[in-house]
Amino acid sequence: MRVTPGYTILLAVLIMAISGFISFYNIGKNNNKANIIITNTVKNNIYGSVGKVDTVISNQVSKGTANLENNIMNNGKGDGNGEISSSIENDVNGTSGDLKNNITNSVEGDGNYTFSNSTQNELGDEADINVRNTVENKASGTDGDPPPPSPTPEVVWGIDSASETTESFYACVRENFGDPTVFGRYLETRENISRGLTPQQVSLIHSKGDYILPIFNNFNNATGFENGINEAREAIGYAQDLGIPSGVALFADIEPTYPVDAEFIRGWFETISASPYESGIYGIFDPERALYQSYNAAAQSNNAILEENYIWTASPNVGITTQAEAPEFNPEAPEGSLAFGWQYGIDAETCNIDTNLFDGELLKVLWKPGS
């Protein structure tokens, strides 16, 4: 008697998120004259990211002559990730012959796959089997090094808003304007002016893949060195309470109706710069405005202001647009300053947002997702 089950399976996993379980179970139980040949081959080609893929081959053979060959080949391609489990189980008794188990795992590209392999052979007292187990792992791509970071985009589109951040708010923005990369939000709540950030809103913003630009607006007088110090300390306290990591820029919101002088700017900058955070200032940096002139005066007193403070300017105002219709990046600010943010359109009636463009370098000092 001759029993010859042969299986060759090719699986191409193309979906971005999938969990799969692949199982083969063979039983051969015949008289002493049986000649059993079983070949199982499973090949998983995995493109992109998967949840978990489990492959199990199980053979149970008793009596006769048996030649068993089990092959599992997993090939992770691209830059996906997933958990790949391979298991071969053989229960052989009263049988003679050969048993070969082969598991091969390979990664092509910069994927992050976790492979677990298991081979279990139960050989009874009456079995006369030649067994060979082979597990081979191959990798090609970056020689174990992480993939290079993505290049910093030259300019990104973003929004800011005084409204509470909700799913419906995001739906409004995406339906009517676009998909922001940067989201300017206020650190604290001021009655009838702004709704402050909460941990829940932070989680929602970051879940969308957006960077948070923290705004401090709990003042209406931007004059005096000591006043600048005190407002900066209050902003630092809000940031720490919210869990903003070090290295993030905090932006003082100096509205056009506020009195402003160089001493306030210097007090704010020097206090924030001495903290774990970076210093930023928002306002209308029109050359005819007091803010523009005060900033230049502060920079003359402390040249580090020009070199290290980040400016988010609302000048010039060209009007609200969608992301697709945004203008060329053209902020107005003191010469030589780090003018990395431009609020080019204000007070959209729909969704209650302002529209912005940001130099990609500013992303390095914003509150990024996952931090």
C-alpha positions in Angstrom: 0.0 0.0 0.0 1.3 3.4 -0.9 -0.1 6.7 0.6 1.3 9.9 -0.9 -0.2 13.1 0.4 1.7 16.1 -1.1 0.9 19.7 -0.3 2.5 22.8 -1.8 0.9 26.0 -0.5 1.8 29.6 -1.6 0.3 32.4 0.5 0.8 36.1 -0.4 -0.3 38.3 2.4 -1.0 41.7 0.9 -3.4 43.3 3.4 -2.0 46.0 5.7 -3.4 44.4 8.9 -4.3 40.7 9.1 -4.1 37.8 11.5 -3.9 34.3 10.0 -3.8 30.7 11.2 -2.6 28.0 8.8 -2.8 24.4 9.9 -2.2 21.0 8.2 -2.8 17.7 10.0 -1.9 14.4 8.4 -2.5 10.9 9.8 -1.0 7.7 8.4 -1.9 4.5 10.2 -1.8 1.3 8.2 -0.3 -2.2 8.2 3.4 -3.0 8.4 3.7 -3.0 4.6 2.5 0.7 4.2 4.9 3.0 2.4 3.9 6.6 3.4 5.4 9.7 1.7 4.2 13.0 3.0 5.5 16.4 1.8 4.2 19.6 3.2 5.4 22.9 1.9 4.0 26.2 3.1 5.3 29.5 1.8 4.2 32.8 3.2 5.1 36.0 1.3 4.3 38.9 3.5 4.0 42.4 2.0 3.5 45.3 4.4 2.3 45.0 8.0 0.4 42.0 9.5 -0.9 41.3 13.0 0.1 37.7 13.5 0.5 34.7 11.1 0.7 31.2 12.7 1.6 28.2 10.6 1.3 24.7 12.1 2.1 21.4 10.4 1.2 18.2 12.3 1.9 14.6 11.2 0.9 11.4 13.0 2.3 8.2 11.5 2.4 4.6 12.9 3.7 1.4 11.2 5.2 0.9 7.8 7.8 3.0 6.0 7.4 6.8 6.1 9.3 9.5 4.4 8.2 12.9 5.8 9.3 16.3 4.6 8.0 19.5 6.1 8.9 22.9 4.7 7.8 26.3 6.0 9.2 29.4 4.3 8.4 32.9 5.5 9.5 35.9 3.5 8.9 39.4 4.9 9.2 42.1 2.2 9.3 45.9 2.4 9.1 48.0 5.5 6.2 46.3 7.3 6.0 44.5 10.7 4.3 41.5 12.3 4.7 38.4 14.4 5.3 35.2 12.4 5.1 31.8 14.1 6.1 28.5 12.6 5.5 25.1 14.2 6.2 21.5 13.0 4.9 18.6 15.1 5.6 14.9 14.2 4.3 11.9 16.2 6.0 8.8 14.7 5.9 5.2 16.1 6.5 1.7 14.7 7.9 3.3 11.5 11.2 3.4 9.6 12.3 6.0 7.1 13.4 9.7 6.9 12.1 12.8 8.6 13.2 16.3 7.4 12.0 19.5 8.9 13.0 22.8 7.3 12.0 26.3 8.4 13.4 29.3 6.5 12.8 32.9 7.5 14.0 35.9 5.4 13.6 39.6 5.5 14.1 41.8 2.4 14.1 45.5 3.0 13.7 47.4 6.3 10.9 45.4 7.9 10.5 44.7 11.6 9.3 41.1 11.8 9.4 38.8 14.8 9.9 35.1 14.0 9.3 32.3 16.4 10.1 28.7 15.4 9.3 25.4 16.9 10.0 21.8 15.9 8.7 18.9 18.0 9.4 15.2 17.1 7.8 12.5 19.2 9.5 9.2 18.2 8.2 6.0 19.7 10.3 3.1 20.9 9.6 1.1 17.7 10.5 4.0 15.3 13.6 3.8 13.2 13.7 7.3 11.7 16.5 9.4 10.4 15.7 13.0 11.5 17.1 16.3 10.1 15.9 19.7 11.4 17.0 22.8 9.7 16.2 26.4 10.6 17.7 29.2 8.5 17.3 32.9 9.0 18.3 35.4 6.3 18.3 39.2 6.3 19.1 41.7 3.6 18.7 45.5 3.4 20.2 47.6 6.2 22.6 45.0 7.9 20.7 45.5 11.1 20.8 49.3 11.1 17.6 51.2 11.4 16.3 52.8 8.2 17.4 56.3 7.6 15.0 59.0 8.9 12.6 60.5 6.4 13.8 63.8 5.0 12.4 66.9 6.6 9.7 68.4 4.4 10.4 71.9 3.2 7.0 73.4 4.1 4.0 71.9 5.8 0.4 73.0 6.2 -1.3 73.5 9.5 -4.0 75.1 11.5 -4.6 76.7 14.9 -7.8 77.0 16.8 -9.2 78.2 20.2 -11.9 75.6 20.1 -12.0 72.3 21.9 -10.5 69.5 19.8 -12.9 66.7 19.0 -13.5 64.1 16.4 -16.2 66.2 14.8 -13.8 69.2 14.7 -11.3 67.1 12.8 -13.9 65.9 10.4 -14.9 69.5 9.8 -11.3 70.5 9.0 -10.6 67.6 6.8 -13.9 67.9 4.9 -13.5 71.7 4.3 -9.8 72.5 4.3 -7.4 69.6 4.4 -5.2 67.4 6.6 -2.9 69.5 8.9 0.5 68.4 9.9 0.8 71.1 12.7 -2.0 72.0 15.1 -1.6 75.2 17.2 -3.5 74.8 20.5 -3.6 76.8 23.7 -2.1 75.6 27.0 -4.8 77.0 29.2 -8.5 78.0 29.1 -9.4 81.7 29.1 -13.1 82.3 29.4 -14.7 83.4 26.1 -11.3 83.4 24.4 -9.7 79.9 24.2 -10.2 76.3 25.4 -7.1 74.8 26.8 -5.5 71.5 26.0 -6.3 68.4 28.0 -4.6 65.0 28.0 -7.5 63.6 26.0 -7.2 66.3 23.3 -3.4 65.7 23.2 -4.0 62.0 22.6 -6.6 62.8 19.9 -4.3 65.2 18.0 -1.4 62.8 18.2 -3.5 59.9 17.0 -4.1 61.9 13.8 -0.3 62.1 13.3 -0.2 65.8 14.0 2.4 67.9 15.8 1.2 70.3 18.5 2.4 73.9 18.6 1.8 75.0 22.2 0.4 78.6 22.7 0.5 80.6 25.9 -2.0 83.5 26.0 -2.8 84.0 29.7 -1.8 87.7 29.6 -2.7 91.0 27.9 0.3 93.1 28.7 3.6 92.4 27.0 5.7 95.0 28.7 8.4 94.8 31.4 11.3 92.4 32.0 9.8 91.0 35.3 6.5 90.6 33.6 8.2 88.6 30.8 9.8 86.4 33.4 6.6 85.7 35.3 4.6 84.9 32.2 7.3 82.5 31.0 7.3 80.8 34.3 3.6 80.3 34.2 3.8 78.9 30.7 6.5 76.5 31.8 4.3 75.3 34.6 1.3 74.7 32.3 3.6 72.8 29.9 5.0 70.6 32.6 1.6 69.8 34.1 0.5 68.7 30.6 3.5 66.5 30.1 5.1 68.4 27.2 8.6 67.0 26.7 11.8 69.0 26.8 12.9 70.6 23.6 9.5 71.8 22.6 9.0 75.5 21.8 6.4 77.4 23.8 4.9 80.4 22.0 3.9 83.6 23.7 0.8 85.0 22.0 1.3 88.8 21.7 -1.9 90.1 20.2 -1.9 93.4 18.2 -3.9 95.1 20.9 -1.4 94.4 23.7 1.2 96.9 24.7 4.7 95.4 24.0 8.3 96.3 24.6 11.8 94.8 24.2 12.1 94.1 27.9 9.2 91.7 28.0 10.5 89.8 25.0 13.9 89.6 26.6 12.4 88.4 29.9 10.3 85.8 28.2 13.2 84.5 26.0 15.8 84.3 28.7 13.5 82.5 31.1 12.2 79.9 28.6 15.7 79.4 27.2 17.0 78.5 30.7 14.2 75.9 31.1 13.9 72.5 29.3 11.9 74.3 26.6 12.6 76.4 23.5 11.4 80.0 23.2 8.8 81.1 20.6 6.8 84.3 20.0 3.6 84.7 18.0 2.3 88.0 16.7 1.9 90.3 13.7 5.5 91.1 12.7 4.6 93.9 10.3 7.5 96.4 10.1 5.1 99.2 11.1 4.0 97.4 14.2 5.4 97.9 17.7 6.1 94.2 18.0 8.4 94.2 15.1 10.3 97.2 16.4 10.4 95.9 20.0 11.7 92.5 18.8 14.6 94.2 16.9 15.4 96.2 20.0 15.4 93.0 22.2 17.7 91.3 19.7 20.2 94.2 19.9 20.2 93.7 23.7 20.6 90.0 23.4 21.7 88.6 20.1 20.7 85.1 21.0 17.1 86.1 20.5 17.7 86.5 16.8 19.5 83.2 16.6 17.5 81.0 18.9 13.9 82.3 19.3 11.3 81.0 16.9 8.9 83.4 15.3 5.3 82.5 14.2 4.1 85.6 12.3 0.7 86.6 11.2 2.0 88.9 8.6 1.1 89.3 5.8 -2.5 88.2 6.0 -3.6 86.9 2.6 -6.8 85.1 3.7 -8.1 81.7 4.5 -7.5 78.9 2.0 -7.7 75.2 1.7 -4.5 73.2 2.0 -4.4 72.7 -1.8 -4.7 76.4 -2.4 -2.2 77.6 0.2 0.2 80.4 -1.0 3.9 80.1 -1.3 5.7 80.3 2.0 6.4 84.1 2.5 6.4 85.1 6.2 7.2 88.7 7.2 9.5 89.1 10.2 12.8 90.8 11.3 15.7 90.1 9.1 17.8 87.1 10.2 15.2 85.8 12.6 13.9 82.2 12.8 10.6 83.0 11.0 9.5 79.4 10.7 5.7 79.9 11.1 3.3 81.9 9.0 -0.4 82.3 9.9 -1.5 83.5 6.5 -5.2 83.4 7.0 -7.3 84.1 10.1 -10.8 83.5 11.4 -12.4 80.9 9.1 -16.1 80.9 9.9 -16.3 77.2 9.1 -14.6 75.1 11.8 -13.2 78.2 13.6 -9.6 77.8 12.5 -6.7 79.9 11.2 -4.6 78.5 8.3 -0.8 78.3 8.4 2.4 77.3 6.7 5.4 76.2 8.6 9.0 75.6 7.7 9.7 71.9 8.1 12.6 72.7 10.5 10.0 73.8 13.0 8.8 70.3 13.4 12.0 69.5 15.3 10.8 71.8 18.2 7.1 70.9 18.2 5.3 68.2 20.3 5.4 65.3 18.0 3.3 62.2 18.1 4.6 59.4 20.3 6.7 61.7 22.5 
